[in-house]
Amino acid sequence: MVRLDDSSYGVLPEEWLRRIELLAGLGAPEGGHIRFRRSQAGLLDALLASQPEACCDETFTRVREELRLFEGVEPAPQPAGFVGHLRDYQREGLGWMEFLRRFSFGGCLADDMGVGKTAQVLALLETRRVLRAAGEPLGPSLVVVPRSLVFNWKEEAARFTPQLRVLDYTGLGRKSNNFAVHDVIITTYGTLRREALSLKGVEFDYVVLDEAQAIKNPGTESAKAARLLRGGRRLALSGTPVENHLGELWSLFEFLNPGMLGAASVFKLAGVAARNPDNETRRLLAQALRPFILRRTKNQVARELPPKTEQTVHCAMDSAQRQLYDELRQHYREALLKRIETEGLAKSKIQVLEALLRLRQAACHPGLLDPKRRGEPSAKLVTLLEQLREVIDEGHKALVFSQFTTLLGIVRDRLDGARIVYEYLDGATRDRQARVERFQNDPDCRLFLISLKAGGLGLNLTAAEYVFLLDPWWNPAVEAQAVDRAHRIGQTRQVFAYRLIARDTVEEKVLELQKTKRDLAAAIISQDNSLIRNLHREDLELLLS
């Protein structure tokens, strides 16, 4: 019931209230009209489809027509400064980002893991660099990433867009905040939380959140800090924009397009209703958000992808793991080089192999050196678990290989704690075929942990699309055999292989050696340990540097 001008009461029909409820909740009354934000145009278009009698102003009519032409967004040309080749679907992504920019919208690039979200954003940032260099008054862009991905973003930028001036603004040791002389500022969610008050005073060109599910809870410090940032345009990257309920979508869009979805209660995007929304809410959101979420699955772009994609993921250790590794490295460097000076390399074989083994273990996890430290984190473990969650959330399956069964045991502990279903195989496993068949056929079993020695050969695991190699065995042939458990006859989908390498460790040094001394690199961990034949003192110094 509503009170009328003559103080009497009138009854509004329930059917009319249902139709007008969302409109009234999203807009603000102003002089006999309801005013909406520009970012709400997509929602208005969906809501007004059933109310042709509604009158709108010229601006909204123009935006509405553009939204209806959204399916015709044209691929954008690859910028001249981009090194490499953007595939057709990636240039379409670049065109979609240009569409968002033209109308000052924010959007979420939600492509499947492994199809090149980072490359698409770097191509966009390169186009902005060119405009900036030509004199357009644009600020630098800010990219916020999980700590484990900082180095990978820097490496990809150096590879694809070498002309971008990138500033690593992370950690307690950061020295410069002279953002104006850089094109791209890379920081972490942790640094963003700590520096929110200073960062909110900077006018960025683009603000990009990678792994944007980090702000899925609107009440967290990360989400609040992200909403404080000032940027002409906003982008989010996430293969899993909705992990549990629609409230996460509200939090994401409150960053991308503030006020776009109104209060969380308007669409029932809070509380119990967010976990099981009604069909009408689902339909409206799907229609309204379609222009602002771009998602391509591996299956959709499979024809453009090569049969197998391999990538090295560099993992940055935290201070505790770094201290452990550096102390161990220094100990072996002093002891080994002194021994070689007095006794020669030929008589130091066992000590050299022991040093390399211990350093490799320290690069993986402290628990490989001391069982009491199994509960501690490590750079590789954090990175792996983040990647596995994304693989599972996207409905894929993955193989995880390691030479160290102790490391696989630590991974098992974490999966058990998270109640994630997996299979396991090492040298002690007797019912190998049953384990393989369960992984191949059970849709709930998405992970298979395998020791290299037990599972590097002879297994057909074509249900997997992702392969994670936790520690390098540096023999390319053996490594290829592991990847080929998934990439073999019977596999109809694209396979992605990721090698996890601890940054600034013996693992990285061996990769350097591998470029020039492939035989040496293969021999370091060969089955007969025939390392020493071709190892020289300068090689050992590099490994221990």
C-alpha positions in Angstrom: 0.0 0.0 0.0 1.1 3.6 -0.8 -0.1 6.9 0.6 -1.6 9.1 -2.1 -1.6 13.0 -2.3 -5.1 13.2 -0.8 -3.9 11.2 2.2 -5.9 8.1 1.1 -4.1 4.8 0.4 -3.8 2.9 -2.8 -2.9 -0.8 -3.4 -0.1 -1.6 -5.9 -0.6 -4.9 -7.7 2.0 -7.6 -6.8 2.7 -8.3 -10.5 3.5 -4.6 -11.1 5.7 -4.6 -7.9 7.6 -7.6 -9.1 8.4 -5.9 -12.4 9.4 -2.5 -10.9 11.1 -3.8 -7.8 14.6 -4.3 -9.3 14.4 -1.0 -11.2 13.5 0.9 -8.1 16.2 -0.8 -6.1 18.9 -0.1 -8.6 18.2 3.6 -9.4 17.9 6.8 -7.4 14.8 9.0 -7.5 15.4 12.5 -9.0 12.7 15.0 -10.0 10.0 12.5 -10.8 12.4 10.2 -12.7 14.8 7.4 -11.7 18.5 8.1 -12.5 20.9 5.2 -13.1 24.7 5.0 -13.4 26.2 4.6 -16.8 27.6 1.2 -15.8 24.1 -0.1 -15.2 23.1 0.2 -18.9 23.4 -3.6 -19.5 21.1 -4.3 -16.5 18.6 -1.7 -17.6 18.5 -3.2 -21.1 17.7 -6.6 -19.6 15.1 -5.2 -17.1 13.4 -2.9 -19.7 13.0 -5.7 -22.2 9.7 -6.6 -20.6 8.6 -2.9 -20.1 8.5 -1.3 -23.6 6.4 1.5 -22.2 9.4 2.9 -20.3 10.9 6.1 -21.7 14.7 6.7 -21.7 17.0 9.5 -22.6 19.1 9.7 -25.7 22.4 8.7 -24.0 20.9 5.4 -22.8 19.3 4.7 -26.1 22.7 5.0 -27.8 24.5 2.8 -25.3 21.6 0.3 -25.5 22.1 0.0 -29.2 25.8 -0.5 -28.8 25.2 -3.2 -26.3 22.9 -5.0 -28.7 25.7 -5.0 -31.3 28.1 -6.4 -28.7 28.3 -9.8 -30.5 29.9 -7.9 -33.4 33.0 -6.7 -31.5 35.8 -6.7 -34.0 39.3 -8.3 -33.3 41.8 -5.6 -32.7 45.2 -5.5 -34.5 48.2 -6.7 -32.7 50.3 -3.7 -31.5 53.6 -3.3 -33.4 55.6 -3.5 -30.2 54.2 -6.9 -29.2 56.8 -9.6 -29.7 55.1 -12.9 -30.8 51.9 -13.8 -32.4 48.4 -13.2 -30.9 46.0 -15.9 -32.0 42.6 -14.9 -33.5 40.7 -15.4 -30.2 43.3 -13.3 -28.4 42.9 -10.4 -30.8 39.1 -10.7 -30.3 39.9 -10.3 -26.6 41.9 -7.2 -27.4 38.9 -5.9 -29.4 36.6 -6.7 -26.4 38.8 -4.6 -24.1 38.7 -1.8 -26.6 34.9 -2.0 -26.5 34.9 -1.7 -22.7 37.3 1.2 -22.9 35.2 3.1 -25.3 32.2 3.1 -23.0 34.3 3.4 -19.7 33.2 -0.1 -18.5 35.2 -2.5 -16.5 35.2 -6.2 -17.4 36.3 -9.6 -16.4 38.5 -11.7 -18.7 37.5 -15.2 -17.6 39.3 -17.4 -20.2 40.3 -20.9 -19.2 43.7 -21.4 -17.5 46.4 -21.7 -20.1 44.9 -19.9 -23.1 46.8 -16.6 -22.6 45.0 -14.1 -20.4 48.3 -12.4 -19.5 49.4 -12.0 -23.1 46.1 -10.3 -24.0 46.5 -7.8 -21.2 50.1 -7.1 -22.0 49.1 -6.4 -25.6 46.6 -3.9 -24.3 49.1 -2.2 -22.0 51.5 -2.0 -25.0 48.9 0.0 -27.0 48.5 2.3 -24.0 52.3 2.8 -23.8 52.4 3.9 -27.5 49.7 6.5 -26.8 51.5 7.7 -23.7 54.8 8.0 -25.6 52.9 10.0 -28.3 52.0 12.6 -25.6 48.5 11.5 -24.4 48.1 12.5 -20.7 47.8 8.9 -19.4 49.1 7.7 -16.1 50.9 4.3 -15.6 48.8 1.1 -15.2 48.7 -1.0 -12.0 48.6 -4.8 -12.1 47.8 -6.5 -8.7 48.8 -10.2 -8.6 49.3 -13.0 -6.0 52.9 -12.9 -4.7 53.6 -16.2 -6.4 52.9 -14.7 -9.9 55.0 -11.5 -9.7 58.1 -13.0 -11.4 55.9 -14.6 -14.1 54.3 -11.3 -15.0 57.7 -9.6 -15.2 59.1 -12.5 -17.3 56.1 -12.4 -19.7 56.3 -8.6 -20.0 60.0 -8.9 -20.9 59.2 -11.6 -23.4 56.1 -10.1 -25.1 56.4 -6.3 -24.5 60.1 -5.5 -23.9 59.4 -1.7 -24.4 57.1 -1.6 -21.4 58.9 0.1 -18.4 57.9 -2.2 -15.5 58.3 -1.4 -11.8 58.3 -4.2 -9.3 56.5 -2.6 -6.3 56.4 -5.5 -3.9 57.8 -6.6 -0.6 59.3 -4.7 2.3 62.4 -3.9 0.3 60.7 -1.8 -2.4 62.5 1.5 -2.9 60.8 3.6 -5.6 57.3 5.0 -5.8 58.2 7.3 -8.7 55.4 5.7 -10.7 55.3 8.4 -13.4 58.5 7.2 -15.1 57.1 3.7 -15.5 54.4 2.3 -17.8 53.3 -0.6 -15.6 53.5 -1.0 -11.8 53.3 -4.6 -10.5 52.3 -5.2 -6.9 50.8 -7.9 -4.7 47.5 -8.1 -2.8 49.6 -8.0 0.4 51.3 -4.7 -0.6 48.0 -3.3 -1.8 46.5 -3.9 1.7 49.5 -2.2 3.4 49.8 0.7 0.9 46.1 1.3 0.3 46.2 4.9 1.6 49.1 5.9 -0.6 48.0 4.0 -3.7 44.5 5.4 -3.7 46.0 8.9 -4.3 47.5 7.8 -7.6 45.4 8.2 -10.8 46.2 5.0 -12.9 45.3 4.5 -16.5 44.3 0.8 -16.0 43.9 -1.1 -12.8 44.2 -4.9 -13.4 43.5 -7.6 -10.8 45.0 -11.0 -11.7 43.4 -14.0 -10.0 40.6 -11.6 -9.0 38.8 -14.2 -7.0 41.1 -12.8 -4.3 38.4 -10.1 -3.7 35.4 -12.5 -3.8 34.5 -11.6 -0.2 33.5 -7.9 -0.2 34.4 -7.5 3.5 38.0 -8.5 3.2 40.8 -6.0 3.4 41.9 -6.9 -0.2 38.5 -6.2 -1.6 38.1 -2.9 0.3 41.6 -1.8 -0.8 40.9 -2.7 -4.4 37.8 -0.6 -4.4 39.8 2.4 -3.2 42.0 2.4 -6.2 41.5 5.1 -8.8 41.8 4.1 -12.5 40.3 5.3 -15.7 39.6 1.6 -16.6 39.4 -1.6 -14.6 40.0 -5.2 -15.6 39.8 -8.4 -13.7 41.4 -11.7 -14.7 39.9 -14.9 -13.3 39.2 -18.3 -14.7 36.7 -18.8 -11.8 34.8 -15.5 -11.2 32.2 -17.4 -9.2 33.5 -20.1 -7.0 30.8 -20.6 -4.4 27.9 -18.2 -4.8 26.7 -15.1 -6.6 27.8 -12.7 -3.8 31.3 -13.2 -5.2 30.1 -11.8 -8.5 28.7 -8.8 -6.7 32.0 -8.1 -5.0 33.9 -8.4 -8.3 31.6 -6.0 -10.1 31.6 -3.6 -7.3 35.3 -3.2 -8.1 34.9 -3.2 -11.9 31.8 -1.0 -12.2 30.9 0.5 -8.8 27.2 0.5 -8.1 26.4 -1.5 -11.2 24.5 -4.2 -9.4 23.1 -1.9 -6.7 23.2 -3.1 -3.2 23.8 -6.8 -2.8 20.3 -7.2 -1.5 18.7 -5.9 -4.7 19.5 -9.1 -6.6 19.5 -11.2 -3.5 23.2 -11.6 -4.0 23.7 -11.9 -0.2 22.9 -14.5 2.3 21.2 -17.9 1.6 19.6 -16.7 -1.7 23.0 -16.0 -3.2 23.8 -19.8 -3.2 20.6 -20.8 -4.9 19.1 -17.8 -6.9 15.8 -18.1 -8.6 15.7 -18.6 -12.4 14.6 -15.0 -13.1 17.7 -13.7 -11.2 19.9 -16.1 -13.1 18.4 -15.0 -16.5 18.7 -11.3 -15.8 22.3 -11.5 -14.6 23.3 -13.7 -17.5 21.8 -11.2 -20.0 23.0 -8.1 -18.2 26.6 -9.2 -17.6 27.2 -10.9 -20.9 29.1 -7.9 -22.4 31.3 -7.6 -19.3 32.5 -11.1 -18.9 34.5 -12.7 -21.7 35.1 -16.4 -21.3 36.6 -18.9 -23.8 37.2 -22.5 -22.8 40.0 -24.6 -24.1 37.5 -26.6 -26.1 36.3 -23.5 -27.8 39.7 -22.3 -29.0 41.3 -25.8 -29.3 41.7 -25.5 -33.1 44.0 -22.5 -32.6 46.2 -24.1 -29.9 49.2 -26.2 -30.6 48.9 -29.9 -29.6 50.9 -29.3 -26.4 51.8 -26.1 -24.6 54.7 -26.0 -22.1 55.5 -23.2 -19.7 58.1 -22.7 -16.9 56.5 -21.1 -13.8 59.0 -19.4 -11.5 58.2 -19.5 -7.8 59.6 -16.8 -5.4 60.5 -18.1 -1.9 59.4 -16.3 1.2 62.0 -15.0 3.6 62.1 -18.2 5.8 62.6 -20.6 2.9 65.1 -18.2 1.3 67.2 -18.1 4.5 67.2 -21.9 4.8 68.3 -22.3 1.2 71.0 -19.6 1.3 72.5 -21.0 4.5 72.7 -24.4 2.9 74.1 -23.1 -0.3 76.8 -21.2 1.5 77.7 -24.2 3.6 78.1 -26.4 0.5 79.9 -23.7 -1.5 82.6 -23.3 1.2 83.0 -27.0 1.9 82.9 -28.3 -1.6 85.2 -25.7 -3.3 87.8 -26.1 -0.5 87.6 -29.9 -0.8 88.1 -29.7 -4.6 91.1 -27.5 -4.3 92.8 -30.1 -2.1 91.6 -33.4 -3.4 90.3 -32.7 -6.9 86.9 -33.0 -8.4 87.2 -36.7 -9.2 87.5 -37.6 -5.5 84.5 -35.4 -4.5 81.7 -37.0 -6.6 79.6 -38.2 -3.7 79.8 -34.8 -1.9 78.9 -33.0 -5.1 75.8 -35.2 -5.6 74.8 -34.8 -2.0 75.1 -31.0 -2.2 72.9 -30.9 -5.4 70.3 -33.2 -3.9 70.0 -31.2 -0.7 69.8 -27.9 -2.5 67.1 -29.3 -4.8 65.2 -30.5 -1.8 65.5 -27.1 -0.1 64.1 -25.5 -3.2 61.0 -27.7 -3.1 60.0 -27.7 0.6 61.8 -27.5 4.0 60.0 -30.7 5.0 62.3 -32.7 2.6 65.2 -31.8 4.8 63.5 -31.9 8.2 60.2 -33.9 8.7 59.3 -31.6 11.6 58.8 -28.8 9.0 56.2 -30.6 6.8 53.5 -28.2 8.0 55.4 -25.1 6.8 54.7 -23.4 3.4 57.0 -23.3 0.4 56.9 -21.3 -2.8 56.2 -24.3 -5.0 53.5 -25.6 -2.7 51.7 -22.3 -2.6 51.9 -21.9 -6.4 50.8 -25.5 -7.0 47.8 -25.4 -4.8 46.6 -22.1 -6.4 46.9 -23.7 -9.8 45.2 -26.9 -8.8 42.2 -25.0 -7.3 41.8 -23.2 -10.7 42.0 -26.5 -12.6 39.4 -28.2 -10.4 37.1 -25.2 -10.4 37.2 -25.1 -14.2 36.2 -28.8 -14.3 39.6 -30.2 -15.6 41.9 -33.0 -14.5 45.6 -32.8 -13.7 48.7 -34.9 -13.2 51.3 -33.9 -10.5 54.8 -35.4 -10.9 57.7 -35.4 -8.5 60.8 -37.4 -7.9 60.4 -36.9 -4.2 57.6 -39.1 -2.6 58.1 -37.0 0.6 57.0 -33.9 -1.4 54.0 -35.7 -2.8 53.2 -36.7 0.8 53.2 -33.0 1.8 50.9 -32.2 -1.1 48.6 -35.1 0.0 48.4 -33.6 3.5 47.1 -30.3 2.1 44.6 -32.0 -0.3 43.3 -34.1 2.6 42.9 -31.0 4.7 40.9 -29.4 1.9 38.9 -32.6 1.3 39.9 -32.7 -2.3 39.6 -36.1 -4.0 42.7 -37.5 -5.7 44.6 -40.6 -6.7 48.2 -41.5 -5.8 50.8 -43.8 -7.3 54.4 -44.5 -6.3 56.8 -47.4 -6.2 54.9 -49.1 -3.3 51.6 -49.0 -5.1 50.3 -52.5 -6.0 46.9 -51.9 -7.7 48.2 -49.5 -10.3 45.5 -50.3 -12.9 42.7 -49.7 -10.4 44.2 -46.3 -9.6 44.5 -45.4 -13.3 40.9 -46.5 -14.1 39.5 -44.5 -11.2 41.3 -41.3 -12.4 40.3 -41.9 -16.0 36.6 -42.6 -15.3 35.6 -41.0 -12.0 34.4 -37.4 -12.7 35.0 -36.5 -9.0 38.6 -37.6 -9.0 40.4 -34.7 -10.7 44.0 -35.1 -9.5 46.6 -37.8 -9.8 49.8 -37.5 -7.8 52.6 -39.7 -9.3 56.2 -40.3 -8.4 58.4 -40.0 -11.5 60.1 -43.4 -11.1 56.8 -45.2 -10.7 54.7 -43.4 -13.3 57.0 -41.8 -15.9 56.4 -44.7 -18.3 53.6 -47.0 -19.4 50.6 -45.1 -18.0 47.7 -43.9 -20.3 46.2 -40.9 -18.5 44.4 -39.1 -21.3 41.6 -37.8 -18.9 44.2 -35.2 -17.8 44.6 -31.9 -19.6 47.1 -30.4 -17.2 50.5 -31.7 -16.1 52.5 -30.2 -13.2 56.2 -31.1 -12.9 57.2 -30.1 -9.3 60.9 -30.6 -9.6 63.1 -30.6 -12.7 64.9 -33.8 -13.5 66.7 -31.8 -16.2 66.7 -34.7 -18.7 64.4 -33.4 -21.5 63.6 -37.0 -22.7 62.5 -38.1 -19.2 60.5 -34.9 -18.7 58.8 -35.5 -22.1 57.8 -39.0 -21.1 56.0 -37.7 -18.0 54.1 -35.1 -20.0 53.2 -37.8 -22.5 51.2 -39.7 -19.9 48.5 -37.2 -20.9 49.6 -36.2 -24.4 49.3 -39.4 -26.3 47.1 -41.3 -28.7 43.5 -41.1 -27.4 43.9 -37.5 -26.1 41.4 -35.3 -27.9 42.1 -32.1 -26.0 44.9 -29.5 -25.6 47.5 -30.5 -23.0 49.3 -27.9 -20.8 52.5 -28.7 -19.0 53.9 -26.5 -16.3 57.4 -26.8 -14.8 57.7 -25.3 -11.3 61.1 -23.8 -10.8 62.2 -22.1 -7.5 63.6 -18.6 -8.3 67.3 -18.0 -7.7 68.2 -21.6 -6.8 70.2 -24.4 -8.2 67.2 -25.4 -10.3 67.4 -22.1 -12.2 71.2 -22.5 -12.6 70.8 -25.9 -14.2 68.3 -24.5 -16.7 71.0 -22.0 -17.6 73.5 -24.8 -18.1 70.9 -26.8 -20.0 71.1 -24.2 -22.8 74.8 -24.9 -23.5 75.5 -28.2 -21.8 72.4 -30.3 -22.4 74.4 -33.6 -21.9 75.6 -32.3 -18.5 72.2 -31.2 -17.4 70.7 -34.6 -18.3 73.5 -36.5 -16.5 73.1 -34.6 -13.2 70.1 -36.7 -12.3 70.5 -39.6 -14.6 69.8 -43.1 -13.2 73.5 -44.0 -13.1 74.5 -40.7 -11.6 77.1 -40.3 -14.3 77.4 -36.6 -13.5 81.0 -36.0 -12.8 82.5 -36.9 -16.2 81.8 -33.5 -17.8 81.5 -31.3 -14.8 84.1 -28.6 -14.4 84.8 -26.3 -11.5 83.3 -23.3 -13.2 80.1 -25.3 -13.7 79.9 -26.2 -10.0 80.6 -22.5 -9.1 77.6 -21.5 -11.2 75.4 -24.2 -9.6 76.3 -22.9 -6.2 76.3 -19.2 -7.0 
